[in-house]
């Protein structure tokens, strides 16, 4: 194995430039390991102490034809020495592993951006696959950028010539060569990546050694080549974080940890009934690793069986969860209605993606809000909450569990692909900071019949929450009827009485409407704003970044972000009435705006986008500014 990477403090006389932030995008074929490369760079950046935000972007095809535009996979990372909120609008550095990666991302590059291209892949055949008759490296097409021509494949093969690997296997390590080069370029730690590679390929030591060797060769290439005369330093974001222990975390991982924490805080065993679906499958994968915490995972044969098993677990006294995305929600809708009728706690985690139907499985969207609100037959109200950031998925999972067990109701948790796959620093909370979610199961009869007999009424309600008692099957004397047919108030017997049905429908609605949720917090520093930008879910980062840009121009503007979408916070009507203009950016065609107009008769202005990608901060700032200019004094 080649010599180890020199310590970052031991460098040649090359110039080192300090910058406050950088946006890097790795792009290549889906088989080039761009997600792994970006993930490793992100992990080392997190350990260094920078604030960061990521945007993995990959094709829906399992393996699109190599070298084609549909097969391009990319990973964008924004890291800084200060608080940041988004993965960045445009990359400062693009690493393009082939012509398709260059062409697919060229339109996003600002003038002056650095472009590192793998020249070995710019063959006539590869160029033809993307519609180029000549190489852009040989004309003025890239004149506006700082282009670094690096034969990544050749250099990787040279570094591994004594490894004993076949050429095809050795070539696969070129992503690690690129990672080593970028690690040198931005002074990233290296020990963590080397240790990771040794663990990942522990059963294939020759592959592990080759990847480490390629990584070191890339670092040393940056140190010695004349093409890279400058490296860059981005200081840790010390002032951006409150004191604590931090780790880098993705939204799906944070959500998984939140569910485990909710299980421990409630004293209930966690049961996940799931069917694999992008982009929710990682939650199933992660929870299946934690049997030591009493977690049970069940991969069912389809979406309907998955939620049926979860609802059965809820009846049996578990903290029950089912995970899915939009198409799966459609299949689960009947059982969600059954959970409403049974009044049992059930968490329905919807990691939203582009639709309709199969749509764009690997692209993000937040177009399931109305489906979550109304996508069932009859009057079947459910609470709906949405996390704002990847790390916030942890807290949102705890909040969803709180509502579910306290009010005996299914709860929708609406995340999306952007939050699920993106990552950011997360402060690990102390156990003492977590909410107490203890559950009191029914253990004895709760009603006295006229003849004095003590009986159990499964629909006798708590006067504060309107929740019915939760009786674990097998508890002596608490046997009761379940099913989807309408229940008689109190007794739970089957009832077709019109007046009783009216009472039960209104009671179930009142229970959801009466859920206690925190008031909406408004960020209005000057108190002089006449425009409020209101968002929900993953639009938090782009909206906040856009609002900051507008404020830097001296224009007052207010911002608020909804976590609870059903019921709305009690002060929402008063808040909306306090502003002349309410702008609602959403990654759909205006679903929250529709709900606000219906509930409060507020003339909201929608800013919508359904491209499968999150908003860009500058684009959003310009759109908001344009609407604000329309307001007459």
MONORGI-V327129 format. One record per residue. N is the residue number from 0. SS is DSSP state (hx for helix, st for strand, lp for the rest). PSI is psi in whole degrees, -180 to 180 (* if undefined). Layout:
n = <N;N>
ss = <SS;SS>
psi = <PSI;PSI>
This chain:
n = <0;1;2;3;4;5;6;7;8;9;10;11;12;13;14;15;16;17;18;19;20;21;22;23;24;25;26;27;28;29;30;31;32;33;34;35;36;37;38;39;40;41;42;43;44;45;46;47;48;49;50;51;52;53;54;55;56;57;58;59;60;61;62;63;64;65;66;67;68;69;70;71;72;73;74;75;76;77;78;79;80;81;82;83;84;85;86;87;88;89;90;91;92;93;94;95;96;97;98;99;100;101;102;103;104;105;106;107;108;109;110;111;112;113;114;115;116;117;118;119;120;121;122;123;124;125;126;127;128;129;130;131;132;133;134;135;136;137;138;139;140;141;142;143;144;145;146;147;148;149;150;151;152;153;154;155;156;157;158;159;160;161;162;163;164;165;166;167;168;169;170;171;172;173;174;175;176;177;178;179;180;181;182;183;184;185;186;187;188;189;190;191;192;193;194;195;196;197;198;199;200;201;202;203;204;205;206;207;208;209;210;211;212;213;214;215;216;217;218;219;220;221;222;223;224;225;226;227;228;229;230;231;232;233;234;235;236;237;238;239;240;241;242;243;244;245;246;247;248;249;250;251;252;253;254;255;256;257;258;259;260;261;262;263;264;265;266;267;268;269;270;271;272;273;274;275;276;277;278;279;280;281;282;283;284;285;286;287;288;289;290;291;292;293;294;295;296;297;298;299;300;301;302;303;304;305;306;307;308;309;310;311;312;313;314;315;316;317;318;319;320;321;322;323;324;325;326;327;328;329;330;331;332;333;334;335;336;337;338;339;340;341;342;343;344;345;346;347;348;349;350;351;352;353;354;355;356;357;358;359;360;361;362;363;364;365;366;367;368;369;370;371;372;373;374;375;376;377;378;379;380;381;382;383;384;385;386;387;388;389;390;391;392;393;394;395;396;397;398;399;400;401;402;403;404;405;406;407;408;409;410;411;412;413;414;415;416;417;418;419;420;421;422;423;424;425;426;427;428;429;430;431;432;433;434;435;436;437;438;439;440;441;442;443;444;445;446;447;448;449;450;451;452;453;454;455;456;457;458;459;460;461;462;463;464;465;466;467;468;469;470;471;472;473;474;475;476;477;478;479;480;481;482;483;484;485;486;487;488;489;490;491;492;493;494;495;496;497;498;499;500;501;502;503;504;505;506;507;508;509;510;511;512;513;514;515;516;517;518;519;520;521;522;523;524;525;526;527;528;529;530;531;532;533;534;535;536;537;538;539;540;541;542;543;544;545;546;547;548;549;550;551;552;553;554;555;556;557;558;559;560;561;562;563;564;565;566;567;568;569;570;571;572;573;574;575;576;577;578;579;580;581;582;583;584;585;586;587;588;589;590;591;592;593;594;595;596;597;598;599;600;601;602;603;604;605;606;607;608;609;610;611;612;613;614;615;616;617;618;619;620;621;622;623;624;625;626;627;628;629;630;631;632>
ss = <lp;lp;lp;lp;lp;lp;lp;lp;lp;lp;lp;lp;lp;lp;st;st;st;st;lp;lp;st;st;st;st;st;st;st;st;st;lp;lp;lp;lp;hx;hx;hx;hx;hx;hx;hx;hx;hx;hx;hx;hx;hx;hx;hx;lp;lp;st;st;st;st;st;st;st;lp;lp;lp;lp;lp;lp;lp;lp;lp;lp;lp;hx;hx;hx;st;st;st;st;st;st;st;st;st;lp;lp;lp;lp;lp;lp;lp;lp;lp;lp;lp;lp;st;st;st;st;lp;lp;hx;hx;hx;hx;hx;hx;hx;hx;lp;lp;lp;lp;lp;lp;lp;st;st;st;st;st;hx;hx;hx;lp;lp;hx;hx;hx;hx;hx;hx;lp;lp;lp;lp;lp;lp;hx;hx;hx;lp;lp;lp;lp;lp;lp;lp;st;st;st;st;st;lp;hx;hx;hx;hx;hx;hx;hx;hx;lp;lp;lp;lp;lp;lp;lp;hx;hx;hx;hx;hx;lp;lp;hx;hx;hx;hx;hx;hx;hx;hx;hx;hx;hx;hx;lp;lp;lp;lp;lp;hx;hx;hx;hx;hx;hx;hx;hx;hx;hx;lp;lp;lp;lp;hx;hx;hx;hx;hx;hx;hx;hx;hx;hx;hx;hx;hx;hx;hx;hx;hx;hx;hx;hx;lp;lp;lp;lp;lp;st;st;st;st;lp;lp;lp;lp;hx;hx;hx;lp;lp;lp;lp;lp;st;st;st;st;st;hx;hx;hx;hx;hx;hx;hx;hx;hx;hx;hx;hx;hx;hx;hx;hx;lp;lp;lp;st;st;st;st;st;lp;lp;lp;lp;lp;lp;hx;hx;hx;hx;hx;hx;hx;lp;lp;lp;hx;hx;hx;lp;lp;st;st;st;st;lp;lp;lp;hx;hx;hx;hx;hx;hx;hx;hx;hx;hx;hx;hx;hx;lp;lp;lp;st;st;st;st;st;st;lp;hx;hx;hx;hx;hx;hx;hx;hx;hx;hx;hx;hx;hx;hx;hx;hx;hx;lp;lp;lp;st;st;st;st;st;st;st;lp;st;lp;lp;lp;lp;lp;st;lp;lp;lp;lp;lp;lp;lp;lp;hx;hx;hx;hx;hx;hx;lp;lp;lp;lp;lp;lp;lp;lp;st;st;st;lp;lp;lp;lp;lp;lp;hx;hx;hx;hx;hx;hx;hx;hx;hx;hx;hx;hx;hx;hx;hx;hx;lp;lp;st;st;st;st;st;st;st;hx;hx;hx;hx;hx;lp;st;st;st;st;st;lp;lp;lp;hx;hx;hx;lp;lp;lp;lp;lp;lp;lp;lp;lp;lp;lp;lp;lp;st;st;lp;lp;lp;lp;lp;st;st;lp;lp;lp;st;lp;st;lp;lp;lp;lp;lp;lp;st;lp;lp;lp;lp;lp;lp;lp;lp;lp;lp;lp;lp;lp;lp;lp;lp;lp;lp;st;lp;lp;st;lp;lp;lp;st;lp;lp;lp;hx;hx;hx;hx;hx;hx;hx;hx;hx;hx;hx;hx;hx;hx;hx;hx;lp;lp;lp;lp;lp;lp;lp;lp;st;st;lp;lp;lp;lp;lp;lp;lp;st;st;st;st;st;st;hx;hx;hx;hx;hx;hx;hx;hx;hx;hx;hx;hx;hx;hx;hx;hx;lp;lp;lp;lp;lp;st;st;st;st;st;lp;st;st;st;lp;lp;lp;lp;lp;hx;hx;hx;hx;hx;hx;lp;lp;lp;st;st;st;st;st;st;lp;lp;lp;lp;hx;hx;hx;hx;hx;hx;hx;hx;hx;hx;lp;lp;lp;lp;st;st;st;st;lp;lp;lp;lp;lp;lp;lp;lp;hx;hx;hx;hx;hx;hx;hx;hx;hx;hx;hx;hx;hx;lp;lp;lp;lp>
psi = <137;166;153;161;134;154;141;-23;-13;101;165;-172;13;150;139;124;132;132;157;-17;158;144;119;139;122;132;140;-168;157;-19;4;-3;33;-34;-41;-43;-48;-39;-41;-41;-38;-44;-43;-34;-39;-44;-27;-24;11;152;150;161;140;158;90;139;113;158;158;-28;140;-42;95;159;132;137;8;159;-41;-19;4;130;140;161;118;136;129;120;151;169;13;178;125;165;-17;166;1;150;-43;140;139;-28;129;126;111;116;-14;173;-38;-42;-39;-49;-40;-26;-5;-37;-17;-9;131;158;138;-6;151;135;119;116;143;95;-23;-25;-3;61;166;-41;-44;-38;-40;-33;-27;12;20;125;-22;157;131;-13;-15;2;-159;13;-32;24;-26;2;159;101;130;115;112;119;76;-42;-47;-45;-37;-45;-38;-41;-25;18;-25;11;-20;-1;151;155;-43;-42;-39;-38;-31;-18;4;-25;-32;-33;-46;-40;-42;-42;-46;-32;-39;-44;-33;21;43;148;153;-24;-39;-40;-41;-43;-39;-46;-39;-35;-45;-41;34;-32;-7;75;-31;-37;-42;-47;-38;-43;-41;-42;-42;-41;-46;-38;-40;-42;-46;-32;-45;-38;-31;-27;150;-14;-26;93;-12;137;169;146;131;109;155;150;61;-40;-12;-17;132;158;144;-179;127;157;159;137;143;165;-44;-36;-44;-40;-41;-45;-35;-39;-41;-43;-41;-38;-46;-40;-25;-16;15;140;141;128;127;119;116;159;132;133;135;136;33;-12;-29;-28;-43;-45;-44;-48;-29;-15;-4;45;-24;-18;13;18;133;128;139;112;108;175;-17;176;-38;-43;-36;-48;-29;-42;-40;-42;-36;-39;-37;-42;-33;1;19;160;102;137;143;137;145;-173;-175;-51;-34;-34;-40;-41;-29;-6;-38;-41;-31;-41;-37;-40;-35;-44;-41;-20;59;148;131;127;121;105;114;107;96;149;175;135;-168;-179;-137;-32;-129;91;-31;7;153;155;161;56;15;10;-49;-32;-44;-38;-44;4;46;158;151;-176;101;72;141;148;149;126;159;129;156;-29;171;-49;-32;-14;-30;-52;-38;-36;-42;-41;-41;-40;-40;-49;-43;-47;-30;-33;2;66;149;148;133;131;111;98;-169;174;-34;-48;-40;-45;-23;164;164;168;143;127;122;119;155;151;-34;-19;-13;148;150;126;27;143;135;108;151;134;-8;161;150;8;145;119;163;-30;6;-2;135;122;171;122;111;-14;30;124;150;127;-23;-48;-15;12;144;161;150;107;123;132;139;-9;120;131;-4;24;139;159;140;168;176;-8;147;140;152;137;132;-69;-30;5;156;136;133;13;126;-43;-39;-42;-43;-43;-45;-41;-47;-33;-45;-39;-42;-34;-45;-43;-27;4;132;119;154;152;153;129;130;131;101;78;-40;-21;8;1;142;-7;132;128;118;126;-178;155;-143;-3;-4;-50;-56;-39;-47;-41;-40;-43;-40;-42;-41;-41;-32;-17;-2;5;122;137;142;154;143;154;128;127;-43;116;-15;113;158;155;148;-28;9;-42;-45;-40;-48;-37;-16;-1;144;-26;130;119;131;99;134;150;57;-165;25;40;-43;-41;-39;-45;-41;-42;-42;-39;-35;1;41;133;74;153;124;140;112;153;132;54;-7;3;153;161;149;139;-45;-42;-44;-40;-42;-41;-42;-43;-40;-41;-40;-33;-19;-16;124;146;*>
